Amino acid sequence: MDGLLNALREKVDQAEVYHLKTQAIPIEFRSGRLESVKIKQTEGMALRVLSDDRLGFATTTDMKDPSELIASAIASAAFGEKSDFSFPAETDHSHPDVYDHAIADISEEELIKTGEEAIARLHDAEPEADLNVTINKVIETVAISNTAGCNLEEKRTHLSLGIEARKTREGDIFTIFAEGDARFNEDLSVDPLVDRLIHYFAYGKNIVPAPAKKLPVVFTPQGAITLLLPLIIGFNGKSVYMGTSPLKGRIGEELFDPRFSLADDGTLPRGPRSSGFDDEGTPTVQTPLASNGIIKGFLYDLRTAALAGTAPTGNGYKGGLLGRGGFRTPQSVGIGNILVSVGDKDEDGIIARIEEGLIVDSVLGLGQGNITTGEFSNNVAVAFKIEKGKIVGRVKNTMIAGNTYNLLREHLIALGDRAQWVHGTVRTPMIAVDQVNVVGQRG
């Protein structure tokens, strides 16, 4: 990469090279049977240049001849956005635990056995269920260099497991999903994922109607993304700078229930998205977003921080807000590890307090509604009815709607006492809120 940067010094004002080398072993089970085991190796570079304050971007998989990469990046800069920021010089950064020798050493046979054991347990519980399992082991090396003197490299491991279980009967298809992501092999617990699916199958045997009125809704950790996605967008420094976030100018104000806190922490030991630096070479940090209900800060990449006249927070990631975009996507504001505060009520205790309501585990069309203002409106994919503190069955053809900011400020019932990693980047407990609009139909 030094040779590439040297070739650029006389041609552009600034340059940055992002180099990614990945080895992945995805294992697929379809309908309970092993379908494929592959080894995928990817290597590529992304080049960003600043020329006359305009940003250019290009990528390549040709590691030997960078001439076309250079030409493409410079050509794109002629039409690029005006960008008044500088690539960072190398500075001290944290060294969180992101590499696990146990993941690196685990064999395909061991991964296959993990999938087979999960399938066997689910099949014993629900012999008629159609089961699909995906396991993916990833070892990646990320290197970033730029003309300001930054020269960083980090080797990381990642292991993920996804289970889809579907049960079909006349007039009804019931599909449930569970997933886990971890940097370290011992942090990926398969049994709790399987247990959850078994419980959901039991809850779902009985289909009940949902009423059309405002009700308490308990969002499982998996389902809590429905509430949290508007916040992730609202705390995005770009949304704040552009004035589309309702949080603009609200630092120091108490806009949530005092029990609610939210933070982004890219330095968290063994966190699924932890790293010593973001995809721009900026050191990752812990950024409080809301503390005891009070707005504390926002997330910035280099470009957005320059526009806002503030410091970057180490949140310049490839792949957008929820990340993992490979080397081909340009950096933008993204999240590291989003952490939601836990409460003091266990799952059973929260459900027992509800006279009538829903448990929502997933929705269809995540992001529907005017989420920049906090509004969500979704059909539920997996949800169950609560009556007199008990789960009585599954609801279908049901829609929920509300405003995240209002619900977490005025109508927070409880936060669960145990957080889980979901969606590969969010650690959240169960979140129970009241006064959610529920529209249910029979059938």
N, C-alpha and C positions, 0 to 999 in steps of 0.2 A: 504493500500500500504506500510505502514511502516513495517508491518510484513514480507511482501514479500522482501523488500530491506534488512531487517536484515538477512533473510535467505540466501541472496546472498553475503553478505559482506565477508565471509570467502571462497567463491567459485570463485569469479571473481574479477578483478581489479576495475571495475566500472559497475554500472547498472543504468538503467533508466526505469521507468514505465509510460506508457501513458494510461490513462483511459478515455474512452468516453462513455457517456450515452446520448442517443438520443430518443426523441419522435417526430414522424413525422405524419402529417395528409395529405396524398396525395389524391387529388380529381381529378377524371378523367371524362371528357365529351368526348364522341365519337359520331361523326356525329350529333352534336348539342344537344345530350341528355346525361343526367347524367348516367354514367356507374358504377362508384364505389366511395365509400368513405371508407377509411381505417384508422386505427390507428396502426402505426408501432413503436414498442419499441425495441431499440437495446442497448446492453451494452457489452462492450468488453475491453480487455486490450492488449497492445503491450509491449513487453519487449525487450530492447536492452541491451546487455552486451558487455564489452570489457574485453577479457581474453588473456593475452600475446599479447596485441596490435592487436588482431583480433576481428572483429565486428560480434556479433551474434544477431539474431532477431527471435522472435516467437510471436504468438498471441493466444488468447483464449477467449471464452465466458463463461468459468467456473470461476465464481467469488469466489467460496468456496475453491477449491483445486488447488493451483498454482503449485503443484509439477511437473506436466507434462509440464507446461509453462517453468519453470526453466530448466528442463532437455532438452527441445527442443532448448532453446536459447543457452545454454552452448554447446550442441552438434553442433549447426550450427556455433558457433564461431571457432570451430576447422578447418572449411573450409572457414571461412569468410575472407574478404579483410583486409589487413594490414591498420590500422587506428590509426594515431597518433594525437588524439584530446581528450579533456576532456569534460565531461558533465558540464554545468555551475552551479555554486552555485547560490542561490537565490539573485537577485539584484533588485534594484528599477525598476519598469516598468510603462509605461503609463496605464491609465485606460480609454480608449475610450468608447464611448457609444455603447454597443453591445447588450444590453438587453432591449426589449420593452414590457412593461406590456400589451399594446394594442394588440400586436401579441399573447402574451400568453393567453389573455382573449378572443380573437375573436373565435366565435363559428363556427362549421361546417356549420350551416345554413347561416351565414353571408358570408362564403367563397363560398358556393354554389350560393348564390344570386349574388356575384361578377361575377362568371362565366356565369350565366344566362343572366345578363345584357350585358356583352360583346358579347355573342352569339346573343342576340336580336338585338343589333345595327348592327352587321355585316350581320345578315340575312336580315334586312331591306334594307341594301345597296346592297347586293348581294344574292338574295333568292336562287340561284342555287349553292352556295358555300357549300362545305362539311367542317364542322368546328370541330376541336378538340381543347380542352382546358385542360391544366393541371395546378392545383394550389397546392402548397405544403407549409405547415406551419411546421416549425422545431424549436424545443427547444432543445438545447444541453448543456451539461456540460462537460468541458474538464479539466482534472486534470493531472498534471505532477509532478513526484517526482523522485529524483535520489540520489545516494550515496554521492554526493557533498554537499547536504543540500538544494537543490532546492525543494520547495513544493508550487505549484501554482494551483489555480483553478479559472475557469471563466465560467459564465453562459451566453449563447448567444441565440439570436433569429434570425430567418431568414424566409422571405416570398418570394415566387417566383411565377410567372405567365408566362405560355407559351401558345401562340395561334398559331395554324397551320390552315391555310385556303387554300383550294384547289378547283379550278374550272376546270372542265373537259369538253372539247368539242371535236368534231371529229378531230383527229390528233394533239391534244394539251392538255397537262396537265400543269396548272399554279399553283404552290404551293408557298405560301409566309408564313413567320414566323415572329413573334415578341415575345420578352420576356422581363421580368423585374425582378430584384432581389433587395431586400432591407433588412436591419436590422430592420427598423422601418416601421410600417404599413402605416403611412402618407407619406412615401417616395416612395411608389409604386403607380404610377399614371397609371391607366388602360386606361383612355380615350385617351391619346396621342398614346398609342400602337394601339388601335382600329382605331384611325384616320389615322395612317400611313398605316395600311392594306387597309382601304377604298380607300385612295389615290392611292395605288399601284394597286388595282383592276381597278381603272379608267385609270391609265397609261397603264395598260397591255391589254386593250381591242384591241388595234391596234398593230399588229406584223409587225415590220419593219426589213429590213436587216441591218447588221452591216458591214462596209467596212473592208478590210484587209490592215491596215496601222497603223502607230503610231498616237495615239490620246490622247487628255486629258481624264482622267478618274476621276470622282468624287466618292470617296468611302464614302458611308454613315457611320455613327458610327457603325452600325451593320457590314458593309462590310469592315471597316478599319482593322479588325483583319488580313486580307490578307497581308496588309503592316506591321502590328505590330508584327505578330508572328515571323518573322525572327529577329526582334530586341529583343524580349523577349528571344529568344535563344542566340542571340549574347551577351547580357548583363548578361547571366548566368555565374557566376564565374567558374563553372566547364568547360564550353566551353572555357573560357578565359585561364584557367590553362592548359588545354589540347592542346591549340593552334589551335582549330578548329574555333574560333571566329575571324572574321576580325578586331575586336576591340582590340585584344591583343596588349599591349604596346602603345595604342593610347590615354591614358588619357592626357587631356590638349590640344588635337588637335581639330580643328573645322572640323567635318566630316558631319555636317548637315547644312541645311539652318538656319541662325540665328533666324528665327521665330519659330523654332522647339525646344521644350523642352520635356523631359520625366523624370518621377520620379516614384519610388515605395514608397508607404506610408501605412504601416500597422497600423498607429496610427490615421488615418483620422477619425474624429468623424462621426459615423453612416455609415461608409464605409461598403459595403457588405462583404469584407474580413478582416475588421479591427479586431484587438485583442490586448490584452496587451502583449502577448508573442506568439512566433511561436510554432510549434509542438515539439520543442526541449527544450522549456523553456527559450530561449533567448529573451530578450525584443525586441519588434518591434520598428522600427525607420522609419524616412523619409530618403530615399536614393536617392539623385539626380543622375540620370544616364546620361542625356545630358541637358545642360543648355545653351540656346541661341545657339544651334548647337555644343557646345563644350562638349566632353566626360568627365564625372566627376567621374564615379565609376561603380561598378558591384555588383551583388547580391551573397551572400554567406550563406551557412549553416555551421554548425560546422566543418564537415569533410573537405569540400572544402576550407574553410578559413584556416584550419591548413595546408593543402597542399600548399596553395598559400602564406603562411606566413603573413596573414592579419587577421583582426577581422571579426567575423560573423556579418551579417547585420540583423539578425532576419528573415531570409528567408528559414528556414528549415521546409518544409511543407510536409504533407502526400499527395500523389496523384499526384506528379509530378508538372510540370510547372503551369498548370491551376488549380490544387488542388482538394480539396474535395474528398479525397480518403478513408475516414473512418479510422478505427483503424488498418485495416489489411495490409496496405501498409507501407513500411518503409519511413522514412523522406528523402528528397532530396531537392535540390535547387528549390524553387517555388516562385511565386509572391504573394504579398499582394494585394494592390490596385494599379494598374498601371494607372498613370495620364498623359494625353497628353495635352500640352498647347493649349489654345484656341486662335483664331485669331480675326479679326475685320470684317469679312464678314458673312452676314446671308446666309441661304441656297439659297434663290431666287437670291441674289446678286452674288453668286458664279456661279450658273447655267447661269445667264444672260450674263456672260462674255465669255461663251464658244460657239464658232461658230459651232463646230462639236465635239461630244464626247459621252461618256457613263456615266451613273450613275450605280454603282455596289453596290448592297445590300448584296449579298451572293455569294459564289462560291462553286463548287463541289470539294471534295477531298482537303480540307484545309491542307496545309503543303506540297503539291506536288512541285517539283522543288528542287534545291539544296539550301534549305533555310539556311543552315549554312553559306553560302556565301552571303545570301540576295536574292537569285534568287527565284521567284515564277512563276508558270505556272499552270493556272487553267481554267477549263471550268466554265463559269458563271452559277449560278442557277437563280438568279433574277437580271436583269439589264435592263436599259432603255436607249434609244437613245436621245441625245440632238442635236437639229439643230437650229442654230441662236438663242441661248439662251432659247429655249423652249423644253420641253419634248414631243416627238412626238410619242412614242410607245415603245413596249418591243422588245428586241432582243433575239433570240434563237440560239442554235448551235454556240456559240461564245466563244472564248478563249482569255484570257489576260495573258500577261507575262511581266516581268520586274525585275529590281533589286532594292529592297527597299532602300539600301544605296545610290545608284545613284539617284533615284527619289526624295528622301527627301533632297539630297544635291544640285542637279543641276536643278531640275524640279518641285519644289513645287510651285503650283499656289496660293493656299490659304488654311487657316485653318478656319473652321467655328467658329462662335462666341458663340456657345452653345454646351456644352459637354453632353453626355448621358452615362449612365451605360449600358454596353453590356457584354454578356458572363459571367456575374456574378462577374467580377473582373477588368474590364477595363473601365475607364472613358475617352472618346475621343470625339472630335468634328468630323464633316465631314472633310475629307482630300482630296484635289484636287491636282492632279499631272499631268504633261504633259509627252508626249513621251512614253506612255505605248503601247507595241505591242498588237494590236487587230487583231484577225483573225476571221472573221464572214462568215457564209454561209447562203444562203437563205433556207427557210423552217422552 
